[in-house]
């Protein structure tokens, strides 16, 4: 449980399903958390300084993103966004909307603890030097797929193909089609792509599809067949074989593992809330204690 004097954060749960991934339990260990009603997110900032507002999403919708803008304009507080949607488009939106920090879920516990420890240190320091919060956090991470950025002549030449792949993972695509986007001949495109990324476009496409599938399967409400179709696999059994090759487990097992982890995090969050409520009641009155002892 967080100690008195630790940074205070406001928390908005905007997940579509309570079974989806959350970092609430880990946040509760490091910060004082006040929960806001998503339908009426009003708060008085005069009682105790608040360091930031946390928005816990699974997959953000227009209402949630609009609410983020409105609350930033209203309170001018740094905003921390947690989401299971890993996309370059969302990252660009967040930067333009002056989101201070983004945490991409689901993540391994060790990774989450490392990032939250750094976040706690930054916000603790900022309680005395709030100007430290005027700039986007240095912890801001780009999605995994955006690591494939143009940095060489070869990457510059084939980058339009990579952008197309990221946006159309569920569609059929051929080397000839991608070569056209780059104004290259298929053989020339194939050679440059392999030189730029160390793998063929088919190999990288499969990696991107498996990565996206793992993000989608973290949502326990998603059907495995729907996930397979979303990332371009019409054959359910073939999708399961490819997924197991990359992830080491079948899609069903992977999804069950994510559900179990999410349930443990929820149990920790519930235990924290119950403890907080018990603490609010305070110690028994002296007279009551004496009466019982007598």
C-alpha positions in Angstrom: 0.0 0.0 0.0 1.2 3.5 -0.8 2.4 5.7 2.1 1.1 9.2 3.0 3.0 11.8 1.1 3.3 9.7 -2.1 2.0 11.3 -5.3 -1.8 11.4 -5.7 -3.3 10.4 -9.0 -6.9 10.4 -10.3 -8.0 7.2 -12.0 -10.6 6.8 -14.7 -11.5 3.2 -15.7 -12.6 3.4 -19.3 -12.1 -0.3 -20.3 -14.8 -1.9 -22.3 -14.5 -5.1 -20.2 -13.5 -5.5 -16.5 -11.6 -8.7 -17.5 -9.3 -6.8 -19.8 -5.7 -6.0 -18.7 -5.1 -3.3 -16.0 -2.2 -1.9 -14.1 -4.3 -0.6 -11.3 -2.9 -3.0 -8.7 0.7 -1.9 -9.4 -0.3 1.7 -9.4 -2.0 1.3 -6.0 1.3 0.0 -4.5 3.1 3.2 -5.5 0.5 6.0 -5.5 -2.5 7.4 -3.7 -5.4 6.7 -6.1 -8.7 8.6 -6.2 -11.3 7.1 -8.5 -13.4 9.3 -10.8 -16.8 8.5 -12.2 -16.4 8.3 -16.0 -19.9 9.7 -16.4 -19.3 12.7 -14.0 -15.5 13.2 -13.6 -15.6 16.2 -11.3 -12.9 16.7 -8.7 -11.8 19.5 -6.3 -8.1 20.1 -6.7 -8.0 22.3 -3.6 -8.1 19.6 -0.9 -4.8 17.9 -1.9 -2.4 18.4 -4.9 -3.0 15.9 -7.7 -0.1 15.0 -9.9 -1.8 13.4 -12.9 -4.9 11.8 -14.3 -4.7 8.1 -15.4 -6.9 6.8 -18.2 -7.2 3.0 -18.2 -8.4 1.9 -21.6 -8.5 -1.4 -23.4 -9.2 0.0 -26.9 -10.0 3.7 -26.8 -13.2 4.9 -28.4 -14.1 8.4 -29.5 -15.9 9.2 -26.3 -12.9 8.3 -24.2 -10.4 10.3 -26.3 -12.8 13.3 -26.3 -13.0 13.0 -22.5 -9.2 13.1 -22.3 -9.1 16.4 -24.2 -11.9 17.9 -22.1 -10.3 17.0 -18.8 -6.9 18.3 -19.9 -8.5 21.6 -20.8 -10.4 21.7 -17.5 -7.7 20.8 -15.1 -4.4 21.2 -17.0 -3.0 18.1 -15.4 -0.5 15.6 -17.0 -2.4 12.7 -18.4 -1.2 9.1 -18.3 -2.8 6.8 -20.9 -2.9 3.0 -20.6 -4.1 1.1 -23.7 -4.0 -2.3 -25.4 -4.2 -0.6 -28.8 -0.7 -0.6 -30.2 -0.8 1.7 -33.3 1.3 4.4 -34.7 -1.9 6.4 -35.4 -2.9 6.4 -31.7 0.7 7.4 -30.7 0.6 10.4 -33.1 -2.8 11.4 -31.7 -1.5 11.1 -28.1 1.5 13.3 -28.9 -0.7 16.0 -30.5 -3.1 15.8 -27.5 -0.2 16.4 -25.1 -0.6 13.1 -23.4 2.3 13.0 -20.9 2.9 9.2 -20.7 1.6 6.1 -22.5 1.8 2.6 -21.1 1.1 -0.2 -23.6 -0.7 -3.2 -22.2 -0.4 -6.1 -21.6 3.2 -6.1 -20.4 5.3 -8.5 -18.3 5.2 -7.7 -14.6 8.9 -7.0 -14.4 8.6 -4.5 -17.2 5.6 -2.8 -15.6 7.3 -2.6 -12.3 10.4 -1.0 -13.8 8.3 1.6 -15.7 6.1 2.4 -12.7 9.2 2.7 -10.4 10.6 5.3 -12.8 7.2 7.0 -13.0 6.9 7.1 -9.2 10.4 8.7 -8.9 9.6 11.3 -11.5 6.2 12.3 -10.0 7.7 12.3 -6.4 10.4 14.7 -7.5 7.8 16.8 -9.4 5.8 17.4 -6.2 8.5 20.0 -5.3 9.4 21.0 -8.9 6.2 20.9 -11.0 7.9 22.4 -14.0 9.3 18.9 -14.6 5.8 18.0 -15.8 5.7 20.6 -18.6 7.3 18.3 -21.1 6.4 14.8 -22.3 7.9 12.1 -20.2 11.1 10.7 -21.4 9.6 7.3 -20.8 7.2 7.7 -23.7 7.5 4.6 -25.8 6.6 4.0 -29.4 4.7 0.9 -30.3 6.9 -2.1 -31.2 6.0 -1.9 -34.9 7.2 1.7 -35.2 10.8 0.4 -34.4 10.9 -0.4 -38.1 11.6 3.3 -38.9 13.4 4.7 -42.0 17.0 5.1 -41.1 18.9 4.0 -44.2 18.6 4.4 -48.0 17.1 0.9 -48.2 14.6 1.6 -45.5 13.6 4.9 -47.0 13.0 3.2 -50.3 10.7 0.4 -48.9 9.1 2.3 -46.0 5.8 2.9 -47.9 5.4 -0.8 -48.2 5.9 -1.2 -44.4 3.3 1.5 -43.7 0.8 -0.3 -46.0 1.5 -3.7 -44.2 0.9 -2.2 -40.8 -2.5 -0.7 -41.9 -3.7 -3.7 -43.8 -2.7 -6.7 -41.8 -6.0 -8.5 -42.4 -5.8 -8.2 -46.2 -4.0 -10.3 -48.8 -0.9 -8.6 -50.2 1.7 -9.6 -52.7 5.2 -8.6 -53.4 4.1 -7.1 -56.7 1.5 -4.9 -54.9 4.0 -3.6 -52.3 6.7 -3.0 -55.0 4.2 -0.7 -56.8 3.8 1.4 -53.6 7.5 2.0 -53.6 7.8 2.5 -57.4 10.1 -0.5 -57.6 10.3 -3.6 -59.7 9.4 -6.8 -57.6 12.9 -8.2 -57.7 14.4 -4.8 -56.8 11.9 -4.4 -54.0 12.6 -7.9 -52.6 16.4 -7.2 -52.5 16.1 -3.8 -50.8 13.5 -5.0 -48.3 15.7 -8.0 -47.2 18.7 -5.6 -46.9 16.7 -3.0 -44.9 15.1 -5.3 -42.3 17.1 -8.6 -42.5 14.0 -10.7 -43.4 11.7 -11.0 -46.4 8.5 -9.1 -46.5 6.5 -12.3 -46.0 8.5 -13.1 -42.8 8.1 -9.6 -41.4 4.4 -9.6 -42.3 4.0 -12.8 -40.4 5.8 -11.3 -37.4 3.6 -8.2 -37.5 0.5 -10.4 -37.7 1.5 -12.5 -34.8 2.3 -9.4 -32.7 -1.2 -7.9 -33.5 -2.8 -11.3 -32.8 -1.2 -11.4 -29.3 -2.6 -7.9 -28.6 -6.1 -8.9 -29.7 -6.1 -12.2 -27.8 -5.3 -10.3 -24.5 -9.0 -9.2 -24.7 -10.8 -12.3 -23.3 -14.0 -11.4 -25.2 -12.4 -11.8 -28.6 -13.0 -15.1 -30.4 -9.9 -16.8 -31.7 -11.4 -17.2 -35.2 -12.2 -13.5 -35.3 -8.6 -12.7 -34.3 -7.3 -15.0 -37.1 -9.5 -13.2 -39.6 -8.5 -9.8 -38.3 -4.9 -10.5 -39.0 -5.3 -12.1 -42.4 -5.7 -15.9 -41.7 -8.7 -17.6 -43.2 -7.6 -21.0 -42.0 -8.2 -21.4 -38.3 -5.9 -24.4 -37.8 -3.1 -22.8 -39.8 -3.3 -19.6 -37.7 -3.0 -21.7 -34.5 0.1 -23.5 -35.8 1.8 -20.3 -36.8 0.9 -18.6 -33.5 2.3 -21.5 -31.5 5.5 -21.4 -33.6 6.0 -17.7 -32.6 4.5 -17.6 -29.1 5.3 -21.1 -27.8 1.6 -21.7 -26.9 -1.7 -22.1 -28.7 -3.9 -19.0 -29.1 -6.4 -20.5 -26.6 -3.7 -21.1 -24.0 -2.3 -17.6 -24.5 -5.7 -16.1 -24.0 -6.3 -18.1 -20.8 -2.9 -17.0 -19.5 -3.9 -13.4 -20.1 -7.3 -13.8 -18.3 -5.6 -15.5 -15.3 -3.1 -12.7 -15.0 -5.8 -10.0 -15.3 -7.9 -11.7 -12.6 -4.9 -11.7 -10.2 -4.4 -8.0 -10.8 -8.1 -7.3 -10.2 -8.0 -9.3 -7.0 -5.1 -7.2 -5.8 -6.9 -4.0 -6.7 -10.1 -5.1 -4.8 -8.0 -6.0 -1.8 -6.4 -2.5 -1.9 -9.8 -0.8 -2.1 -11.1 -2.9 0.9 -8.1 -2.0 2.9 -8.5 1.7 2.0 -12.1 1.6 3.1 -11.2 -0.1 6.4 -8.6 2.6 7.1 -11.1 5.4 6.4 -13.2 4.1 9.4 -10.3 4.8 11.7 -9.5 3.1 15.1 -12.4 2.3 17.5 -13.4 5.0 20.0 -11.6 4.8 23.3 -14.9 4.5 25.2 -16.0 1.5 23.0 -12.7 -0.2 23.6 -13.0 0.3 27.4 -16.5 -0.9 27.4 -15.6 -4.1 25.7 -12.6 -4.7 28.0 -14.8 -4.1 31.0 
